[in-house]
Amino acid sequence: MVSKLYKNQLIELSHNPYHFGKPEDIFSSKEVLNTLCGDKITVYQNGDPLKAIELWFESVSCIICSASASILTKNIEGMNLNDGIEFMNQVEASIKDGTIRNNNFTKDLNCLDEIKNYPSRTTCATLPWTTAIDLLK
């Protein structure tokens, strides 16, 4: 049932996302549009990513994309560039293959586990992650 996908945590994260908005100091940014569903996201790096990653985002998107971006910005904060890119690649792969719960990720990532049952929504969940990886490379 689709209602399982929209768990309270996803809804809360989409209504009150972490690091939503445009930061004062923008080191770089990347905007991407998901042509399949219309989700549009811009990911910003606030400051030099070689010192520490601090991502912000703006989006016109579904609950899944917005919540996933909120989880991304919170979990990646303060990581160094190499560790951050490796972490994002692992999360993106885990969302795609449905193994979020099988990994040693923080508990807040578990709300993305249900997406494995809705393959058409996978891109919604991975869009912030792929955009951030492209931005930081």
Protein Blocks (a to p, Z undefined) as FASTA:
>chain_A
ZZlmmgfklmmmmmmcghiajdfbdfbdcddddfknopacddddedjfkloccddddddd
dfklmmmmmmmmmmmgopafklmmmmmmmmmmmmmnopmmmpccdfklmmmmmmmmmmml
mmmmmmmmmmmmmmmZZ
